[in-house]
């Protein structure tokens, strides 16, 4: 009887160990994103891109035959970033974290990851200081904010102002930015370029993205009378500014947005035809894919089709960038690493060498081992020079080469870009 009991006990233990091993065999990736609060619009856009990449990879058999599971935590702001990243590491045992699109969240969460020997993958937070700390386990797919700001200002000096017939020494440009490390770095990059080119900066204004009133800044801009505004905002504040600019009848010859509000459906849905003609210096989810490799072009098509099927809406640029980072992680990096061991994942990241045009957003992938910066990402204003947002939402989402100079007055933008 004792032998039977021992045999049964051993069988049960073996079954439990087997079940436990199976339960923990999944490839776990921690996700740190703002899904509620003032940053939630873009955070959820990014998350949809993450989820679609996971789905497509799992349909192909996962990573090394194991299912990919995303452990997603809501981080509304920087105050929660460190504690939530620590929870994923300590409670859930994740070895790879992916976030976070918001620079303040990325800065805090990646510091926790580095301190604990965990890989941190940043898909869209652009603040320069994120990659200036010498972290060995941090890898950022997107370009730095100062380069985005510089690209916006360069587009103004090299394309817009000449088209308007305004000499650089006579031009009047204003810079408007939310005041986090993201917006400040974008403004700094734009400022340096404009000063180098001898362009007069007639106004520089910054504000908290949590604000509920930008009317005083709108009045300042009316008084300074700029030809061009270079703006950097998140979604709610970007919508608020353009709405209050319309109410105050602030007219400018051109507005150049830097990601954030100006390349997502929410901006156009909130303002209708009055967004037509706004330039965007960041990535668009919809652009001419002729420059992509055949493999990337095929994935680009699948991404758009499956995204609309799954979520019932068109993807934003942030959805595309989220998808891109998660896809490369799950399709290239983790298979090469054979799993999620941080040392092996780090080596797999450093070994990546994807040419420009090999991802759905047009970038290549090659990481600087000292900074973790993707040296083959760049502001899309340089690649898609001469394009502007033309959207009559939700029926259309696209870019056009039919540029209208200057930006028509409010209420006269129905046919801009057609």
QUIDA-V85235 format. One record per pair of residues at least 6 apart in sequence whose ideal C-beta (glycine too) atoms are under 8 Angstrom apart, sorted by the first residue. I is the first residue (numbers start at 1). J is the second residue. D is the distance in whole Angstrom. If there is no record, write none. Layout:
i->{I | I}
j->{J | J}
d->{D | D}
This chain:
i->{25 | 26 | 26 | 26 | 26 | 27 | 27 | 27 | 27 | 27 | 27 | 27 | 27 | 27 | 27 | 27 | 28 | 28 | 28 | 28 | 28 | 28 | 28 | 29 | 29 | 29 | 29 | 29 | 29 | 29 | 29 | 29 | 29 | 29 | 29 | 30 | 30 | 30 | 30 | 30 | 30 | 30 | 30 | 30 | 30 | 30 | 30 | 31 | 31 | 31 | 31 | 31 | 31 | 31 | 31 | 31 | 32 | 32 | 32 | 32 | 32 | 32 | 32 | 32 | 32 | 32 | 32 | 32 | 33 | 33 | 33 | 33 | 33 | 33 | 33 | 33 | 33 | 33 | 33 | 33 | 33 | 34 | 34 | 34 | 34 | 34 | 34 | 34 | 34 | 34 | 34 | 34 | 35 | 35 | 35 | 35 | 35 | 35 | 35 | 36 | 36 | 37 | 37 | 38 | 38 | 38 | 38 | 38 | 39 | 39 | 39 | 39 | 39 | 39 | 39 | 39 | 40 | 41 | 41 | 41 | 41 | 42 | 42 | 42 | 42 | 42 | 42 | 42 | 42 | 43 | 43 | 43 | 45 | 45 | 45 | 45 | 45 | 45 | 46 | 46 | 46 | 46 | 46 | 46 | 46 | 47 | 47 | 48 | 48 | 48 | 48 | 48 | 48 | 49 | 49 | 49 | 49 | 49 | 49 | 49 | 49 | 49 | 49 | 50 | 50 | 50 | 50 | 50 | 50 | 51 | 51 | 52 | 52 | 52 | 52 | 52 | 52 | 53 | 53 | 53 | 53 | 53 | 54 | 54 | 54 | 54 | 55 | 55 | 56 | 56 | 56 | 57 | 57 | 57 | 57 | 57 | 58 | 58 | 62 | 63 | 63 | 63 | 63 | 64 | 64 | 64 | 64 | 68 | 71 | 71 | 71 | 73 | 73 | 73 | 74 | 75 | 75 | 75 | 75 | 75 | 75 | 75 | 77 | 77 | 77 | 78 | 78 | 78 | 78 | 78 | 81 | 81 | 81 | 81 | 81 | 81 | 81 | 81 | 82 | 82 | 82 | 82 | 84 | 85 | 85 | 85 | 85 | 85 | 86 | 86 | 88 | 88 | 89 | 89 | 89 | 89 | 89 | 94 | 94 | 95 | 95 | 95 | 95 | 95 | 95 | 96 | 96 | 96 | 96 | 96 | 96 | 96 | 96 | 97 | 97 | 97 | 97 | 97 | 97 | 97 | 98 | 98 | 98 | 98 | 98 | 98 | 98 | 99 | 99 | 99 | 99 | 99 | 99 | 99 | 99 | 99 | 100 | 100 | 100 | 100 | 100 | 100 | 101 | 101 | 101 | 101 | 101 | 102 | 102 | 102 | 102 | 103 | 103 | 103 | 103 | 103 | 103 | 103 | 103 | 103 | 104 | 104 | 104 | 104 | 105 | 106 | 106 | 106 | 106 | 106 | 107 | 107 | 107 | 107 | 107 | 109 | 110 | 110 | 110 | 110 | 110 | 111 | 111 | 112 | 113 | 113 | 113 | 113 | 114 | 114 | 114 | 114 | 114 | 114 | 117 | 117 | 118 | 118 | 119 | 119 | 119 | 119 | 119 | 119 | 119 | 120 | 120 | 120 | 120 | 121 | 121 | 121 | 121 | 121 | 122 | 122 | 122 | 122 | 122 | 122 | 122 | 123 | 123 | 123 | 123 | 123 | 123 | 123 | 124 | 124 | 124 | 124 | 124 | 124 | 125 | 125 | 125 | 126 | 126 | 126 | 126 | 126 | 126 | 126 | 126 | 126 | 127 | 127 | 127 | 127 | 127 | 127 | 127 | 128 | 128 | 128 | 128 | 128 | 129 | 129 | 130 | 130 | 130 | 131 | 131 | 131 | 131 | 131 | 131 | 132 | 134 | 134 | 135 | 136 | 136 | 137 | 137 | 137 | 138 | 139 | 139 | 139 | 139 | 140 | 140 | 140 | 141 | 141 | 141 | 141 | 141 | 141 | 141 | 141 | 142 | 142 | 142 | 143 | 143 | 143 | 143 | 144 | 144 | 145 | 145 | 145 | 145 | 145 | 145 | 146 | 146 | 146 | 146 | 146 | 147 | 147 | 147 | 148 | 148 | 148 | 148 | 148 | 148 | 148 | 149 | 149 | 149 | 149 | 149 | 149 | 149 | 149 | 149 | 149 | 149 | 150 | 150 | 150 | 150 | 150 | 151 | 151 | 151 | 151 | 151 | 151 | 152 | 152 | 152 | 152 | 152 | 152 | 152 | 152 | 152 | 153 | 153 | 153 | 153 | 153 | 153 | 153 | 153 | 153 | 154 | 154 | 154 | 155 | 155 | 155 | 155 | 155 | 156 | 156 | 156 | 156 | 156 | 156 | 156 | 156 | 157 | 157 | 157 | 157 | 157 | 157 | 159 | 159 | 160 | 160 | 160 | 160 | 160 | 160 | 161 | 161 | 161 | 161 | 161 | 161 | 163 | 163 | 164 | 164 | 164 | 164 | 164 | 166 | 166 | 168 | 168 | 168 | 169 | 169 | 169 | 171 | 171 | 171 | 171 | 172 | 172 | 172 | 172 | 172 | 172 | 172 | 173 | 173 | 173 | 173 | 173 | 173 | 173 | 173 | 173 | 173 | 174 | 174 | 174 | 174 | 174 | 174 | 174 | 174 | 174 | 174 | 174 | 175 | 175 | 175 | 175 | 175 | 175 | 175 | 175 | 175 | 175 | 175 | 176 | 176 | 176 | 176 | 176 | 176 | 176 | 176 | 176 | 176 | 176 | 176 | 177 | 177 | 177 | 177 | 177 | 177 | 177 | 177 | 177 | 177 | 178 | 178 | 178 | 178 | 178 | 178 | 178 | 178 | 178 | 179 | 179 | 179 | 179 | 180 | 182 | 183 | 183 | 183 | 183 | 184 | 186 | 186 | 187 | 187 | 187 | 187 | 190 | 191 | 191 | 194 | 195 | 202 | 202 | 202 | 203 | 203 | 203 | 203 | 205 | 205 | 205 | 207 | 207 | 207 | 209 | 209 | 209 | 209 | 210 | 211 | 211 | 212 | 213 | 213 | 214 | 214 | 214 | 214 | 215 | 215 | 215 | 217 | 218 | 218 | 218 | 218 | 218 | 219 | 221 | 221 | 221 | 221 | 222 | 222 | 226 | 227 | 227 | 227 | 228 | 228 | 228 | 228 | 228 | 229 | 229 | 229 | 229 | 230 | 230 | 231 | 231 | 231 | 231 | 231 | 231 | 231 | 232 | 232 | 232 | 232 | 233 | 233 | 233 | 233 | 233 | 234 | 234 | 235 | 235 | 235 | 235 | 235 | 237 | 238 | 238 | 238 | 238 | 238 | 239 | 239 | 239 | 239 | 239 | 242 | 242 | 242 | 242 | 242 | 242 | 242 | 243 | 243 | 246 | 246 | 246 | 249 | 251 | 251 | 251 | 252 | 252 | 253 | 253 | 253 | 254 | 254 | 254 | 254 | 255 | 255 | 255 | 256 | 256 | 256 | 257 | 257 | 257 | 257 | 257 | 257 | 258 | 258 | 258 | 259 | 259 | 259 | 259 | 259 | 259 | 260 | 261 | 262 | 262 | 262 | 262 | 262 | 262 | 263 | 263 | 263 | 263 | 263 | 263 | 263 | 263 | 263 | 264 | 264 | 264 | 265 | 265 | 265 | 265 | 265 | 265 | 265 | 267 | 268 | 268 | 268 | 268 | 268 | 268 | 269 | 269 | 272 | 272 | 273 | 273 | 273 | 273 | 274 | 274 | 274 | 275 | 275 | 275 | 276 | 276 | 276 | 276 | 276 | 276 | 276 | 276 | 277 | 277 | 277 | 277 | 277 | 277 | 277 | 277 | 277 | 278 | 278 | 278 | 279 | 279 | 279 | 280 | 280 | 281 | 281 | 281 | 282 | 282 | 282 | 282 | 283 | 283 | 283 | 283 | 283 | 283 | 284 | 284 | 284 | 284 | 284 | 284 | 285 | 285 | 285 | 285 | 285 | 285 | 285 | 285 | 286 | 286 | 286 | 286 | 286 | 287 | 287 | 287 | 287 | 287 | 288 | 288 | 289 | 289 | 289 | 289 | 291 | 291 | 291 | 292 | 292 | 292 | 292 | 292 | 293 | 293 | 293 | 295 | 296 | 296 | 296 | 296 | 299 | 299 | 300 | 303 | 303 | 303 | 303 | 304 | 304 | 307 | 307 | 307 | 307 | 307 | 308 | 308 | 313 | 314 | 314 | 315 | 317 | 320 | 320 | 321 | 323 | 324 | 324 | 324 | 324 | 327 | 327 | 328 | 328 | 328 | 328 | 332 | 332 | 332 | 332 | 333 | 333 | 333 | 333 | 334 | 334 | 334 | 336 | 336 | 337 | 337 | 337 | 337 | 338 | 349 | 350 | 350 | 352 | 352 | 352 | 353 | 353 | 354 | 354 | 354 | 354 | 355 | 355 | 356 | 356 | 356 | 356 | 357 | 358 | 358 | 359 | 361 | 362 | 362 | 363 | 363 | 363 | 363 | 364 | 364 | 365 | 365 | 365 | 366 | 366 | 366 | 367 | 367 | 367 | 368 | 368 | 384 | 386 | 386 | 387 | 387 | 387 | 387 | 388 | 388 | 388 | 388 | 388 | 389 | 390 | 390 | 390 | 390 | 390 | 390 | 390 | 390 | 391 | 391 | 392 | 400 | 400 | 402 | 402 | 403 | 404 | 404 | 407 | 407 | 408}
j->{66 | 66 | 67 | 68 | 69 | 62 | 63 | 64 | 66 | 67 | 68 | 69 | 330 | 334 | 339 | 340 | 69 | 71 | 92 | 93 | 94 | 95 | 340 | 68 | 69 | 70 | 71 | 94 | 96 | 97 | 98 | 326 | 329 | 330 | 340 | 70 | 71 | 72 | 73 | 85 | 88 | 89 | 92 | 94 | 96 | 97 | 98 | 47 | 50 | 70 | 71 | 72 | 73 | 97 | 98 | 99 | 73 | 75 | 81 | 84 | 85 | 88 | 97 | 98 | 99 | 100 | 105 | 109 | 43 | 44 | 46 | 47 | 50 | 72 | 73 | 74 | 75 | 99 | 100 | 101 | 105 | 40 | 42 | 43 | 74 | 75 | 76 | 77 | 100 | 101 | 102 | 105 | 43 | 44 | 47 | 72 | 74 | 75 | 76 | 74 | 76 | 76 | 77 | 76 | 209 | 210 | 234 | 236 | 76 | 77 | 101 | 102 | 105 | 209 | 234 | 235 | 76 | 235 | 236 | 264 | 266 | 101 | 102 | 234 | 235 | 260 | 264 | 316 | 318 | 100 | 101 | 102 | 264 | 315 | 316 | 318 | 319 | 322 | 101 | 123 | 124 | 318 | 319 | 321 | 322 | 72 | 322 | 307 | 310 | 311 | 315 | 319 | 322 | 307 | 315 | 318 | 319 | 320 | 321 | 322 | 323 | 324 | 326 | 70 | 72 | 98 | 322 | 323 | 326 | 70 | 310 | 303 | 306 | 307 | 310 | 319 | 323 | 322 | 323 | 326 | 327 | 330 | 68 | 70 | 326 | 330 | 306 | 310 | 302 | 306 | 327 | 63 | 68 | 327 | 330 | 331 | 67 | 68 | 68 | 330 | 334 | 335 | 339 | 334 | 335 | 338 | 339 | 330 | 88 | 92 | 94 | 84 | 87 | 88 | 84 | 81 | 84 | 85 | 99 | 100 | 105 | 109 | 102 | 104 | 105 | 102 | 104 | 105 | 107 | 108 | 100 | 104 | 105 | 106 | 107 | 108 | 109 | 112 | 108 | 109 | 111 | 112 | 109 | 97 | 108 | 109 | 112 | 113 | 112 | 116 | 94 | 97 | 97 | 112 | 113 | 116 | 118 | 118 | 340 | 118 | 119 | 340 | 341 | 342 | 345 | 118 | 119 | 121 | 329 | 334 | 340 | 342 | 345 | 109 | 110 | 113 | 118 | 119 | 120 | 121 | 120 | 121 | 122 | 123 | 325 | 326 | 329 | 105 | 106 | 109 | 110 | 120 | 121 | 122 | 123 | 125 | 106 | 109 | 122 | 123 | 124 | 125 | 123 | 124 | 125 | 318 | 322 | 125 | 180 | 182 | 234 | 125 | 126 | 127 | 130 | 145 | 180 | 181 | 182 | 185 | 127 | 180 | 181 | 182 | 125 | 120 | 122 | 125 | 127 | 130 | 125 | 127 | 129 | 130 | 181 | 120 | 120 | 122 | 130 | 135 | 138 | 133 | 135 | 118 | 119 | 120 | 137 | 138 | 120 | 133 | 135 | 136 | 137 | 138 | 137 | 342 | 137 | 342 | 137 | 139 | 340 | 342 | 345 | 346 | 349 | 135 | 137 | 138 | 139 | 139 | 140 | 141 | 325 | 329 | 130 | 138 | 139 | 140 | 141 | 142 | 325 | 141 | 142 | 321 | 322 | 324 | 325 | 326 | 141 | 142 | 318 | 321 | 322 | 325 | 140 | 142 | 182 | 142 | 143 | 144 | 145 | 148 | 182 | 185 | 186 | 259 | 144 | 145 | 180 | 181 | 182 | 184 | 185 | 144 | 145 | 146 | 181 | 185 | 181 | 185 | 138 | 140 | 181 | 138 | 140 | 144 | 371 | 372 | 373 | 371 | 370 | 371 | 372 | 346 | 372 | 342 | 346 | 372 | 372 | 349 | 367 | 372 | 374 | 372 | 373 | 374 | 321 | 324 | 325 | 328 | 363 | 365 | 374 | 377 | 321 | 374 | 377 | 374 | 377 | 378 | 379 | 185 | 373 | 181 | 182 | 183 | 185 | 186 | 189 | 185 | 186 | 188 | 189 | 192 | 189 | 378 | 379 | 186 | 189 | 258 | 259 | 281 | 282 | 379 | 185 | 186 | 187 | 188 | 189 | 190 | 191 | 193 | 230 | 232 | 258 | 189 | 190 | 192 | 193 | 379 | 189 | 281 | 378 | 379 | 381 | 382 | 186 | 189 | 190 | 230 | 256 | 258 | 281 | 379 | 381 | 173 | 189 | 190 | 191 | 193 | 194 | 197 | 199 | 230 | 193 | 381 | 382 | 256 | 279 | 281 | 381 | 385 | 171 | 173 | 194 | 199 | 228 | 230 | 254 | 256 | 168 | 171 | 193 | 194 | 197 | 199 | 385 | 386 | 228 | 253 | 254 | 256 | 279 | 405 | 167 | 168 | 171 | 199 | 227 | 228 | 403 | 405 | 227 | 253 | 254 | 405 | 406 | 227 | 253 | 197 | 198 | 199 | 198 | 199 | 200 | 199 | 200 | 227 | 228 | 200 | 202 | 224 | 225 | 226 | 227 | 228 | 194 | 199 | 200 | 201 | 202 | 226 | 227 | 228 | 229 | 230 | 201 | 202 | 203 | 204 | 205 | 221 | 224 | 226 | 228 | 229 | 230 | 187 | 190 | 191 | 194 | 201 | 203 | 204 | 205 | 229 | 230 | 231 | 203 | 204 | 205 | 206 | 217 | 221 | 229 | 230 | 231 | 232 | 233 | 241 | 183 | 184 | 186 | 187 | 205 | 206 | 207 | 231 | 232 | 233 | 206 | 207 | 208 | 209 | 232 | 233 | 234 | 237 | 260 | 206 | 207 | 208 | 209 | 209 | 232 | 206 | 209 | 232 | 233 | 206 | 232 | 258 | 204 | 206 | 230 | 232 | 230 | 201 | 204 | 201 | 201 | 224 | 225 | 226 | 220 | 221 | 224 | 226 | 217 | 220 | 221 | 214 | 217 | 237 | 233 | 234 | 236 | 237 | 237 | 237 | 240 | 240 | 240 | 244 | 237 | 240 | 241 | 244 | 244 | 247 | 248 | 241 | 241 | 244 | 245 | 248 | 250 | 248 | 229 | 245 | 250 | 252 | 248 | 250 | 252 | 252 | 253 | 254 | 252 | 253 | 254 | 255 | 256 | 252 | 254 | 255 | 256 | 256 | 258 | 238 | 241 | 255 | 256 | 257 | 258 | 262 | 257 | 258 | 259 | 260 | 241 | 257 | 260 | 261 | 262 | 260 | 261 | 260 | 261 | 264 | 266 | 267 | 261 | 257 | 260 | 261 | 262 | 267 | 261 | 266 | 267 | 270 | 271 | 255 | 261 | 267 | 271 | 274 | 275 | 278 | 270 | 271 | 271 | 274 | 410 | 410 | 407 | 409 | 410 | 406 | 407 | 405 | 406 | 407 | 279 | 405 | 406 | 407 | 278 | 279 | 407 | 279 | 280 | 281 | 263 | 278 | 279 | 280 | 281 | 282 | 280 | 281 | 282 | 280 | 281 | 282 | 283 | 317 | 318 | 282 | 267 | 275 | 278 | 279 | 280 | 282 | 389 | 280 | 282 | 283 | 284 | 285 | 316 | 317 | 318 | 389 | 316 | 317 | 318 | 313 | 314 | 316 | 391 | 393 | 394 | 397 | 275 | 275 | 389 | 391 | 392 | 393 | 397 | 393 | 394 | 392 | 393 | 392 | 413 | 414 | 416 | 410 | 411 | 413 | 389 | 391 | 413 | 389 | 390 | 391 | 392 | 413 | 414 | 416 | 417 | 388 | 389 | 390 | 404 | 407 | 408 | 413 | 416 | 417 | 388 | 389 | 407 | 381 | 388 | 389 | 388 | 389 | 379 | 380 | 381 | 317 | 379 | 380 | 381 | 317 | 320 | 321 | 361 | 362 | 380 | 317 | 380 | 384 | 387 | 389 | 399 | 304 | 314 | 315 | 316 | 317 | 319 | 320 | 397 | 304 | 314 | 397 | 398 | 399 | 362 | 380 | 384 | 387 | 399 | 384 | 399 | 296 | 297 | 300 | 301 | 357 | 362 | 383 | 300 | 357 | 358 | 360 | 362 | 355 | 357 | 358 | 358 | 357 | 358 | 359 | 360 | 327 | 360 | 360 | 315 | 320 | 323 | 360 | 314 | 315 | 313 | 314 | 315 | 319 | 323 | 314 | 315 | 394 | 394 | 397 | 323 | 361 | 360 | 361 | 361 | 360 | 359 | 360 | 361 | 363 | 359 | 360 | 352 | 354 | 359 | 365 | 348 | 352 | 354 | 365 | 345 | 348 | 349 | 352 | 340 | 345 | 348 | 348 | 351 | 344 | 345 | 347 | 348 | 344 | 367 | 367 | 369 | 365 | 366 | 367 | 365 | 366 | 364 | 365 | 366 | 376 | 364 | 376 | 362 | 363 | 364 | 376 | 364 | 364 | 365 | 365 | 380 | 380 | 383 | 374 | 376 | 377 | 378 | 376 | 377 | 374 | 376 | 377 | 374 | 375 | 376 | 373 | 374 | 375 | 374 | 375 | 399 | 401 | 403 | 399 | 400 | 401 | 403 | 399 | 400 | 403 | 404 | 417 | 399 | 396 | 398 | 399 | 400 | 402 | 416 | 417 | 418 | 397 | 398 | 414 | 417 | 418 | 417 | 418 | 417 | 416 | 417 | 413 | 416 | 416}
d->{5 | 6 | 5 | 7 | 5 | 7 | 5 | 8 | 5 | 7 | 5 | 7 | 8 | 6 | 7 | 6 | 5 | 6 | 7 | 7 | 5 | 8 | 7 | 7 | 7 | 6 | 7 | 7 | 5 | 8 | 6 | 8 | 7 | 8 | 8 | 8 | 5 | 8 | 7 | 8 | 4 | 7 | 7 | 4 | 7 | 4 | 7 | 7 | 6 | 5 | 7 | 4 | 7 | 8 | 5 | 7 | 6 | 5 | 7 | 6 | 6 | 7 | 6 | 7 | 4 | 5 | 7 | 5 | 4 | 8 | 6 | 5 | 8 | 7 | 8 | 7 | 6 | 6 | 6 | 7 | 8 | 6 | 8 | 4 | 7 | 6 | 5 | 7 | 7 | 8 | 6 | 6 | 5 | 6 | 7 | 8 | 4 | 8 | 8 | 6 | 5 | 3 | 6 | 8 | 6 | 6 | 7 | 5 | 7 | 7 | 8 | 5 | 8 | 8 | 6 | 8 | 7 | 4 | 7 | 7 | 5 | 6 | 8 | 7 | 6 | 7 | 7 | 8 | 5 | 8 | 6 | 7 | 6 | 8 | 5 | 4 | 5 | 7 | 5 | 7 | 6 | 5 | 7 | 7 | 4 | 7 | 7 | 7 | 8 | 5 | 7 | 5 | 7 | 8 | 7 | 7 | 4 | 6 | 7 | 3 | 4 | 7 | 7 | 6 | 8 | 7 | 5 | 7 | 5 | 7 | 8 | 7 | 6 | 6 | 6 | 8 | 6 | 8 | 5 | 4 | 4 | 6 | 5 | 5 | 7 | 7 | 8 | 7 | 7 | 7 | 7 | 7 | 6 | 7 | 4 | 6 | 6 | 6 | 5 | 6 | 5 | 6 | 7 | 8 | 6 | 6 | 6 | 6 | 6 | 5 | 6 | 5 | 7 | 6 | 8 | 5 | 5 | 8 | 8 | 7 | 5 | 7 | 8 | 7 | 7 | 8 | 4 | 6 | 7 | 5 | 7 | 8 | 5 | 8 | 8 | 4 | 4 | 8 | 5 | 7 | 7 | 5 | 7 | 6 | 8 | 4 | 4 | 6 | 5 | 8 | 5 | 6 | 8 | 7 | 7 | 5 | 6 | 7 | 8 | 6 | 7 | 4 | 7 | 5 | 7 | 7 | 5 | 7 | 7 | 8 | 5 | 8 | 6 | 7 | 8 | 5 | 6 | 7 | 5 | 7 | 8 | 4 | 8 | 7 | 7 | 6 | 7 | 6 | 6 | 6 | 8 | 7 | 8 | 6 | 7 | 7 | 5 | 6 | 7 | 8 | 8 | 6 | 7 | 4 | 6 | 6 | 8 | 6 | 8 | 7 | 8 | 4 | 6 | 4 | 6 | 7 | 6 | 5 | 4 | 8 | 8 | 5 | 6 | 8 | 7 | 8 | 5 | 4 | 7 | 5 | 8 | 7 | 7 | 6 | 7 | 7 | 4 | 7 | 7 | 7 | 5 | 8 | 8 | 8 | 7 | 4 | 6 | 7 | 7 | 8 | 5 | 7 | 5 | 6 | 7 | 6 | 7 | 6 | 5 | 7 | 8 | 5 | 5 | 6 | 8 | 8 | 6 | 5 | 7 | 5 | 8 | 7 | 6 | 6 | 7 | 7 | 7 | 4 | 7 | 7 | 8 | 5 | 7 | 6 | 5 | 7 | 3 | 7 | 8 | 5 | 6 | 5 | 7 | 8 | 7 | 7 | 7 | 6 | 7 | 6 | 4 | 6 | 6 | 7 | 7 | 8 | 8 | 5 | 7 | 4 | 5 | 8 | 5 | 5 | 6 | 5 | 8 | 5 | 6 | 8 | 7 | 6 | 8 | 7 | 6 | 7 | 5 | 6 | 5 | 7 | 7 | 8 | 6 | 7 | 8 | 6 | 6 | 8 | 4 | 5 | 6 | 5 | 8 | 6 | 6 | 6 | 7 | 7 | 5 | 7 | 7 | 7 | 5 | 6 | 7 | 7 | 5 | 8 | 5 | 5 | 6 | 7 | 7 | 8 | 6 | 8 | 3 | 5 | 7 | 5 | 7 | 6 | 4 | 8 | 6 | 7 | 6 | 5 | 7 | 5 | 7 | 6 | 7 | 5 | 7 | 4 | 6 | 6 | 3 | 4 | 8 | 8 | 7 | 7 | 7 | 4 | 7 | 7 | 5 | 8 | 8 | 5 | 8 | 3 | 4 | 6 | 7 | 8 | 6 | 5 | 5 | 6 | 4 | 8 | 6 | 8 | 7 | 4 | 8 | 4 | 5 | 8 | 8 | 6 | 6 | 8 | 8 | 6 | 7 | 6 | 5 | 7 | 8 | 6 | 8 | 8 | 5 | 7 | 7 | 6 | 6 | 8 | 7 | 7 | 5 | 6 | 6 | 7 | 6 | 8 | 5 | 8 | 8 | 7 | 8 | 6 | 5 | 8 | 7 | 7 | 7 | 5 | 7 | 6 | 8 | 6 | 6 | 6 | 8 | 6 | 6 | 5 | 6 | 8 | 8 | 5 | 7 | 6 | 7 | 6 | 5 | 7 | 7 | 5 | 5 | 8 | 6 | 5 | 7 | 6 | 7 | 6 | 7 | 5 | 8 | 7 | 7 | 6 | 4 | 7 | 7 | 6 | 6 | 4 | 7 | 5 | 7 | 5 | 6 | 6 | 8 | 6 | 7 | 5 | 7 | 8 | 5 | 8 | 8 | 8 | 5 | 8 | 7 | 7 | 6 | 7 | 5 | 7 | 8 | 7 | 4 | 7 | 6 | 4 | 8 | 5 | 8 | 7 | 4 | 7 | 7 | 6 | 7 | 4 | 6 | 5 | 6 | 6 | 8 | 4 | 6 | 6 | 8 | 7 | 7 | 7 | 8 | 4 | 7 | 7 | 4 | 5 | 7 | 7 | 8 | 6 | 5 | 7 | 7 | 6 | 7 | 4 | 7 | 5 | 6 | 6 | 4 | 7 | 5 | 6 | 7 | 6 | 6 | 7 | 7 | 5 | 7 | 5 | 8 | 6 | 7 | 7 | 8 | 8 | 7 | 6 | 5 | 5 | 5 | 8 | 7 | 7 | 7 | 5 | 5 | 5 | 5 | 7 | 7 | 8 | 6 | 8 | 6 | 5 | 6 | 7 | 5 | 7 | 7 | 6 | 5 | 7 | 7 | 5 | 8 | 5 | 7 | 5 | 7 | 7 | 7 | 6 | 7 | 5 | 7 | 8 | 8 | 4 | 8 | 6 | 6 | 7 | 5 | 5 | 8 | 5 | 6 | 7 | 5 | 7 | 5 | 7 | 7 | 7 | 6 | 2 | 6 | 6 | 6 | 7 | 6 | 5 | 7 | 8 | 8 | 8 | 6 | 7 | 7 | 8 | 7 | 7 | 7 | 6 | 5 | 7 | 8 | 6 | 7 | 8 | 6 | 7 | 4 | 6 | 6 | 8 | 6 | 6 | 5 | 7 | 7 | 4 | 8 | 6 | 7 | 6 | 7 | 5 | 7 | 8 | 8 | 5 | 6 | 7 | 7 | 3 | 7 | 7 | 8 | 8 | 5 | 8 | 6 | 8 | 4 | 7 | 7 | 5 | 5 | 7 | 6 | 8 | 6 | 4 | 8 | 7 | 4 | 7 | 6 | 7 | 6 | 6 | 8 | 6 | 7 | 7 | 6 | 5 | 8 | 4 | 8 | 4 | 8 | 5 | 7 | 7 | 7 | 6 | 5 | 5 | 8 | 6 | 8 | 6 | 6 | 6 | 8 | 7 | 6 | 7 | 7 | 4 | 7 | 4 | 6 | 6 | 8 | 8 | 5 | 5 | 7 | 6 | 4 | 7 | 7 | 5 | 8 | 8 | 5 | 7 | 7 | 5 | 6 | 7 | 4 | 6 | 7 | 6 | 8 | 4 | 7 | 6 | 5 | 8 | 5 | 5 | 7 | 7 | 8 | 8 | 5 | 8 | 7 | 5 | 6 | 5 | 6 | 4 | 7 | 8 | 8 | 5 | 5 | 6 | 7 | 8 | 6 | 7 | 6 | 8 | 8 | 8 | 5 | 5 | 8 | 5 | 7 | 8 | 6 | 5 | 8 | 7 | 7 | 7 | 5 | 5 | 7 | 6 | 5 | 6 | 6 | 7 | 5 | 4 | 7 | 7 | 6 | 5 | 8 | 7 | 8 | 7 | 5 | 7 | 8 | 6 | 8 | 8 | 7 | 5 | 8 | 8 | 6 | 5 | 6 | 7 | 5 | 6 | 5 | 8 | 8 | 8 | 7 | 8 | 7 | 6 | 8 | 6 | 8 | 8 | 6 | 5 | 6 | 7 | 7 | 7 | 7 | 4 | 7 | 4 | 4 | 7 | 4 | 6 | 6 | 6 | 5 | 5 | 7 | 6 | 8 | 6 | 5 | 4 | 7 | 7 | 5 | 8 | 7 | 7 | 4 | 6 | 7 | 6 | 7 | 7 | 8 | 7 | 6 | 7 | 6 | 4 | 7 | 3 | 8 | 6 | 6 | 8 | 7 | 5 | 5 | 7 | 6 | 7 | 8 | 5 | 7 | 6 | 6 | 4 | 7 | 6 | 8 | 7 | 7 | 6 | 8 | 7 | 7 | 8 | 6 | 7 | 5 | 8 | 6 | 3 | 8 | 6 | 7 | 8 | 4 | 8 | 5 | 7 | 8 | 5 | 7 | 8 | 8 | 6}
